């Protein structure tokens, strides 16, 4: 959740990171940025992730709802204000009225932004009114905001959702609250310390009571955890343990009339890179903290491949997607990433397409690129989350151009506002046009496919090919095996795939179109249109599985003077203006200028610094302490061991680098005598 006062720092954070009908056999639902707070010392015994919960959570297809801006279902309720361009009267009744629509998409869970009471303070500014509408700064965690509805309506919502086979997740803000008096819990507890963030471990008993109260009161199925980095990992272990216990203590009826327990799923919002998500969210394999977190790093790679990110960077290909998926290896085994295309704090995919000058809603590519991105979500192993409106390609007219930071909030046009549009529910609030209907039907077919084929949600992923123009995975779970392939280019292509690569000894069947492909001379020829996705069922899987001969990785160590880590520093002035640092999303600095990352002059226009790096993907710039000047790579991409041209940088023009192995690296900058940047390079130090 981004506040107006945090806007100036929240938007740059974006660039430091690099979004059918339900089968009854699946659902077991019920009816009835601040300082790093991670502790290095474990205060609690190790508590493993619940394997039963995780097994079911892989199949989660969550539909996220921004309550304030969704649907006005009852006159007299709703806030009538909020962030962004939509200030209508969203309420709980509007969600109840939309359950059949959500079910028709093939989703099997809903996540609602916070609905707890945020009591206005006398004389508060209009920005606080808008914060109250979001629910992210509550005053009473144990009552429903009357402007959203009543406790009875909340109970009705949960019961009707479960009766339709939909899990229900609440949004838990366990690290901060409104700057006013918080109402005590039923047992008389209160959070401790400041309001943002609160103090731990003193606040732990209060938030444990919050987390368990609504499971017992309404039989909810778990929590989305706002700004989870505000809570120490050992506290998350205790809260997770309490949620598991509470979920086992109550029973309810699922949509098949069976007596079951609430799911007990918890998923963290940690808007950072893989290393930080692991550190402040997942914990270690020996001492797990949280078991699931949103996959922000892959969300950014997804939009950078099929659209652009919030800073306008795009043009990536299948190799970019594969590199990001491979970085899941940085997580402990219990980690369960959850992929989304959008949420309430980012720019809608449709607006990103327009921001990048790629396509408008009247253009076919607008809809093709939506389908491609959503297909990647459908093929993702683990839970996925669909933000309301993405299923119909929603966008905010007139929003695509980036707004000036100094006045966008006043006009409701900041980057975290575009997603907060009025809910367009077919047959309830709007009548969809042809393109919207077509995309909605495609999403339903993807969700039905995902429900039917466990290889998609649970399968082992083996990448067969990942190049600029195409991405291809082999997915298998038990006897269910298939090939997922998506074009990452606008041009048509004919993809040649051997039977050995595909792990197939027979025909392939397109599970969406019914097309059949037979091998000829042990090779399949599969035509693909621009940004087309195919899900190819393997009718006769090879016992040995797929065998892939992937290109050997490039050397991480460069050549010549720029690759040497022991060049002496010279006592003379160089051509660069000011003292430069390599500054970015590195775990040891997090966009702070650190002395260990300061460059030293080596003579002949060369500046170098030697650092210890962790494996991971990072965004960075070369910059002085006051950020002027800044430098970056010309194409905003550096590969270890390869020099590339540099240019002047600036806000949002971050360079990406993949550090494939931990170790010592030398960063080099070369300048012309005129003081202009020439080349940049990073190289692994020789052993």
N, C-alpha and C positions, 0 to 999 in steps of 0.2 A: 504494500500500500504506500503510495507516494503522496506526501503532503506538500502544500504550496511552499512552505518554508524550506523544504528539503529538495525542491525542484532543481535548483542549480547543481546539486551534487547527484541527484538521482538520474538525470538525463545522461551525464557523462558515464555513469555506471553501466549504461547500455553498451557503450563501446568497449568496456573493459572485459566483456565476455566473448569476446571473440572479435516452441509457441510450442437397415432392413429390420425387420421385426426381431425382437429378442426371443431366442429359444428358451422354453421353460426349463430346460434341463440345466441351465447355467446358474441362475440367480439363487442365492440363499438369503435374500433380504428378509426383513422382519415387518410385521404389522403391529401394532400397539403404539537505517544502517548505523550502526554504532560500533563500539569497541568489541573486539573479539573476546567473547566470554568463555571460551573453551578452557577447561581445566586440564592440566597435564597429569594431575593425580586423580585416580579413580576413588570416589568416595563411596561407591556402592559395588556390591558383587556383580560379576558379569551376568547379564540376562539376555539370553538368545532371542532372536526374532521368532515369532510364532509361525512355524512352517505352514500350518493349515491356513492362517490368514494370508500369508504370502502367496500360497498356491491359488487361492481365490482372487487375490488382488491382481494377479497377472491378467485376468480376464476383465478387469474394470474398464468400462467405457463411460467416463464421467462427463457429464454436461454441466459446465460452470455457468452460474447465474449471478449477475450483479443485481441484487434485489431492488435497489433504489430505482434503477433505470430499466427494469425488465417489463413487467406488465401491470397495468392498473386494473385490478380485479374487483375493487370495492370502493365505492365513493366514500369520501371522508377519511380515508387512510392514505398514507404515503407522505413523503417529506416535501415534495414540490421543489426541491433544490438538490444540489450535488455538484460534483466536478464534471466538467465537460459540457457537451452540447445537448444532453438529454436531462431535463429537469422535470420529469413527470412523476406520477404518484405510484410508483412500483410498490407492491405489497405481497403478502403471503397468499392472498386469494388469487392473485394473478398467476402465481406459480402453480397452485392447485388446478386452476383452469387450463394450464399448459401441459399437464402431465401426459395426456394422451399424445400430444404432439411430440414430446420428448421420447416417449416409448416408440412412436412410429419411426424415429430416426435409427432405432436399434441400440440406443444407449441403455445402460443398465445401472446408472447411478447419477445423482445430482449433487453438486456442491454449491451451496449458497454462501455468498459473502455475509459477514456477521449480521445477526438480527437481534443482538442484545441491546438493552436500553442505553442510549446515550443522552442523558438528561441535559438539556440546555442550561447554561449558567446565565444568570441575569446580566444583561449588558454585553454578552459575548459578541465578537465580530462575526461578519457574515461567513468568513472562512471556517469558523468553528461550526456554524450551521451546516456547512457542506461536509465537514468531517463527520458530524453526527449522522448525516445521511448515509455515509459509507459504512458506518458501524465499527470502524477500526480503532476508535477511541471510546470504549464503553465506560459507563459509570456503574452499571448493574449487570453483572454476568449471569445473574440467576432470574432475570425476567426478560420477556420479549418486548422489544420496542413497540409501544402502542401505535406508532405511526406506520409500522409494518403489519400489525395485526395483534392477535391475542394468543395466549398460551393454548387455548382450545383450537385455534386455527393451525398453530404449529403442530399440535398433536394430530389433527386431521390430515395435514399435509404429509406427515411421516407415515401415517397408517395407509393413506391412499397410494402413496408412492410405493410402499412395500407390497401392497396388494397388486400392483401392476408390475412387480418384479424389479423395482428400482431401489437400490441402496440410497441412503441419505447421509451426506457428510455436512457437518457444521464447520464454520471457520473459527479457529481458536487463536486469539491474540493473547499469548501468555508471557509477553515480554514488555508490554507497555499498556497504558490506559489513559483516559482523559485526565487532564490536569485539574482535578477537582476531587471532592470526597467520593471514594468508591464505596458502594453499599456492601456491608459485610456479607459473607456467605451464610447459609442457613445455620452453620455451626459456629458462627461468630468470627470467622477468619478474615484477614485482609492481606493484600499484597504489601510488601515492605519496601522502604526506600523511596527513591525518586519515581516519577511517573513514566519516564522514557529514557533508558530502560529501568525496570524494577530491579530490586536486589535479590540475588540468589546466594545461598540456599534458603534465606528467610521467607521468600515468597512461595516456595515450593508447596507447602501444605494447602495454600489458597488455590493455586492453579490445579493441583491434583483434584481438589473438590469440584472445581469447574468442569474438568475433563470427565469426571465420572458421573456428575449430577445428571447431565443430559442423556447419557446412556441409560441410566436407571429411570429417568423421568419420561423420556420419549422413545427410548430404544433406538437412538441414532446409531449409525454404523461406523462412526469415526470422525476424524478431524483433519482439515487442512490447517497447517500451522504457519501463521503469518510471521515473517521476519524471524525465522527459527534460530538464526544466529545470535539472537539476544538472550537465549536460554542456554546455560552450560550443558555440555553433553551428558554429564552425570545426572543432571536434573531430568533431561529427556528420558534417560533410562528409567528413572523412577516414575515419571508420568506415563510412559508406555506400559510399565508393569501394572500401574493402577488401571489403565484403560483395558488391558487384557483381563484383569480380574473382574472389573465391572461388567465387561461384555459376557463373561462366563457366568455371572451371577443372575442374569435375567434371560428369559426366553420369550419367544414370540412366534407368530405364524408367518411362514413365507408364502409366496404366491401359489404354491402347490398345496397349501394347507398343512405343511409339516412344521413341527416345533423345532426351532433353531435358535442359535445365539446371534446377537448383532455381530457384524463383521470385525469391528475393532481396528480398522485401517487408519493409519496416520501418514500424511505426506507433507513434507517440509517445503516452504519457500525459502530458498537460499540463492539469491540472485548473484552468483559468482561462478568461477571456473571450477573444474573438477577437483583440483587439490584442496580448495577451500571448502567445497561441499563435503568432501571426505572428512576434513579436519573438524568442522563445526557442526556437521550433521550426522554422518554415518558412524563416526568414531572408528574404532579398529575392529579387525576380525576377532580379536580376543575379547574385546569389551564393546559390543555394539551399543550405539546410542539410538539413533532413529533407523528405520528399516526402509524408508522410501523418501525420495525427494524429487521435485520437479527437475526435469532435464533442461535447464536453461541453456547450457552450452550447445546442445543439439538443436534447440529451438532457433538459436541464432544461425547455425549452419544451414538449417532448413530454409529460412527466409533469405539467406545470402545466396542460396542455390537457385531458388525459384522466383525470388523477387529481389529486394535489397533490405539491408537492416535499417534501423532508425536513422543512422548517419549517412545513408545513401550508398553503402558499399554492397556490391553483389557480384554477379558474373561468375560465381563458383560452379563447380561441376561435381560429378559423381565421386571423384577422388576426395573432395572436401567433405562429403558426407561420410565416406568410409573412414577417413582419418578421425573424425569426431566419434564415430561408433567405437573405434578401436581404443579410444581414451577411457572407455568404461572399465578398462583393465586397471585403472588407477583406484577404483573403488574396492572395498572389501567384498567378499563373496555374498554377504547378506544384503548388499545394496540392491534396491529395486527402483531404478529411475522411472519417472513418469513423464511422458512426452506430450507437449501441447504445441499448437501453432500460434495461439494468442492467449491473452488474458486481459484483465481490466487495467493493467499498468503498462501495456505496450500498444504500439500502433497496429491497427488492424491490417491483416495481410492485403486486403483490397486497397487500402490507402498506401501501403508500401509499394505496391505495383505502380501506383500513380506517382508516388514520390520519386521512384527510379526512372520515370519516363518510359515505362515498359508497356503498360496497357491500361485502358480505361474500361468501365463496365460495358461499353458498346463494342469492345474489341473481343474477338474469339479467344485471344491469348489470356485475357483476364480470367476466363473461366477454365481454360486448359491448365494454367499454372496453379489455380486453386486445386483442381483435381489431382495434379501431380503431388503437391505438398500433402494433401490429405491422404493420398494413397500411401505415402511413406509412413505416416502415422499409423495407418491400418496394418502395415507390415511390421511394426515395431514390437519386439519382445518386451513385455511388461505392460503396466497400466498406461492408458492414454486419457487425455482430457481435451474435450472439444468446447471452446468458448462460444457461448450463444451468439448466433449470427454468422459464425464462420461457415456453417452448413449451407448458407444461402449467399455467400460472397458479400456480406454486408460491408458497407464503407460509409464514411462521413463526407458528404458532398462538400467540396471546397476546402478540404482539410489537408490534402497531401503535401503542400509546401510546408517546410519546416518553419515554425513560428518563432519570432524573436523571444528570447528567454525573459526579457524584462517586462513583457506585458501579456504573454500568452495566457497566464492564469486568470487575469482579470477578464479576458474575453472567452474563457472556457475553451481554449484552443491549444493547450499544451500536449506534448506527446503522450502523456498518460490519460488523455481525455477522449481520444478518438474511439476507444473501445466501448465507451459508455453510452451507446446509442439505445434508442427505444427498441424493445424486443419486438421483432417482426415474426409473429406466430401465424402461420398459414391458416386461414379460416377463422382466426380469433381476433387478431388485430390488423391483419393485412390480407390482401390477395396477392400471391407471388406472381412475378412475371415468368416468361418461359425459361429464361436462363436460370433464374433462382430455383424454379421447380426442377430443372434438369440436374443442377448441382445437389439439391436436397435428395433427389432420388439416387444419385451416385453415392452420396454419403451413406444412405440407408443400405445400399447394396454392399458397400465396404464393411459396414458394421455387421451385416448378416454373414458375410464371408469370414470375418474375424471370429464371429461366434461359432461358426461351423467348423473352422479349421484351427485346431490348437497349435499347429506349426507357426501360426502368425503371432499369437500372444504368448506362447510358451516355448517356441522352438529355438533350437540352437542356431545361431546365425553364422554362416560361413560365406564370406564375400567371394564371389567368383570373378567379378570384374568391376573396377571403379576407375573410370577415366573421365575426361571433361564432358563427354557426350552421353554417358550412360552409367547407371549403377545397377548391379545385379547381385542378389543374395540367394543362397540356398538356405531354406528354412525347413527344419524337421523336428517333429515331436512324436515319438513312437513310430507308428506306421504312416502318419500323415506327413508327407513331404511335398514341397512345392518350390518353384522358382519365382521370386519377386524381381521384377525389372522395371525401371522407370527411366524414360528419356530425360536428360537434363539439358537438352538443346532443342531449339525451335525447328531444326531441319529434320525431315524424315530420314530413316536409316534402316539398313538391313543388318541385323545382329546375327553373327555366326557363333554358334555355341556347340561344342563337341559333347557327345554323350558322356564322356569321362568327366568333363567340367561340370555337367549338369547332374551327375550322379544318377543317371537315368538309363534304363535298358529297354525303353519302349516309347510310346507316344507321350506328348505333352498336351494337356487340355487347358485352354484359357478358361478359368473359372468364372469370368464375368461375361464373356461373349460366346463361349462354347466352341470356338475355333480349335481345330486339332492340328498338331504339328508332328509329322513323322520324321525320324532321322534318315538322311540319305548319305551314304558313305560315312556313317557314324557322326553326322553333323546336322544340327538343326539350323534352319534359316528363318529367322523371326522378324517380320517387318514391324517397324515402330514409327508412328507419327510423332511429330514434335510434342514433347511433354506428355506422351502417352505412358500409362502404366499397365503392366500385365501381371497377372497372378496365374502361373502355369502349374497345374496339378501334375505331379509325376505319377503316372499309372503303375510303373514298375521300377521302384527305387533300386539302385545298385546297392548291394550289401556293403561295399566299401565306402559308400557315400561319394561326394564330389571330390575330385582331385584337381587342385588349382596350382598352376605354375605362375605365380605373381612376379612382377618385375622386381629385381633386386634393388634394395633401397640405395639411394645415392649416399656417397660418403659424407659424413658430418664434419670432416676435417678438410679445411681448405689448403691452399698452397701459398708459398711465398711469405713475405713480411707480415701481411695482414693475418696470417694464420698462426703466427708465433705468439706464445703466451709469456715469453721472457724478454721482450724488447725493453731496453733501458729507457727510463724517462729522461728527457733532456731539459736542461735549465734555460729555457728560452721561450719567448712568446710565440704562439702559433697564430694562424690566420682566423681561427674561429672566434666568434664574439661571445664572451661569457663562459662560465664553467658549465660543462654539459654532463648530463646523467642519462643512463638508460632507465627509463621509468615506465612502469606499466602494471599489469595484473599479476606480477610475480608474487608467490606466497610470502616472500620475506619483506616485501615493501608495499604492495597493494596501492600503487600510484603515488607513493611518497618518495621524495628524493632522498636516497640513502647514500651516505659517504662511500659505502662499499661498491656503489654503482656509479661513482664519479669517474669521468675520463681523465687520463693524463696524456700530456703531449709527448710523442715519440719522435718528433722531427719530420721534416719533409711533408708537412701537412697532414700527418697521421695522428689520430687520437685513439687510445685503447683503454679498455678496462677489462679485468679478468674477474669473473664471478662464478659462484657455485649455483647451478641450476637444478631444479627438479624436473623430472619428465612431465610434460604437459604442453598444452596449447595456450599461448599468451597473446595479448594485445599490448602494444607499447608505442612510445615515441622516444626520440632523443631530444632532451629539452633542458633548458636552464632552470634554475630554482624558481624563477618567476614566470616560467612558461613562455618566455620570449627571448630568443627565437626557439622554434621547434623544428625538428627535421624528421623525415620518415622515408620509407622506400617508395620509389616511383609508382610501382604497381601494388603497394600496400601489402606485400608479401615477401618474407625472407625465408630462405632455406639454408640450414646450417652448411657451411663450407662453400657457399656460392656467393660471390660478390654481386651486388646489384646497384643500379644508379639510385642516388638519393635526391630528395627535393625538400623544399620547405614544407613543414607540417602545419598543424593547427587543430582546432576543435573538431573532433570526429574523424580525423584522417589518420587513424591508428594503423600501424603495421601489425600483421599477424605472423607468428613464428611457431612452429612445432618443434619442441625439444624432445627428440625421440628417446634419449637416454639421459639419466642423471649424470652429472659430472661437472668439471670445470670448463668454462667456455670463455673465449675472448671476443669482445665486441669491438669493432673497428669503424672509425669514420675517417674519411679522407676529404680534405678541403683544397680548393684551388687557392692560388696566391691572392685572388680577389676577395677571399672569404666566403665564396659560394660552396655549398656542399657538392661533393663529387660522387663518392661511393660509400656504401655501407655494407658491412658483413658481420656475421657471427660464425664462429668456428669452434668445434670441439678441440680442446687442448690435447696434444699428443700425449700418449701414456708414457 
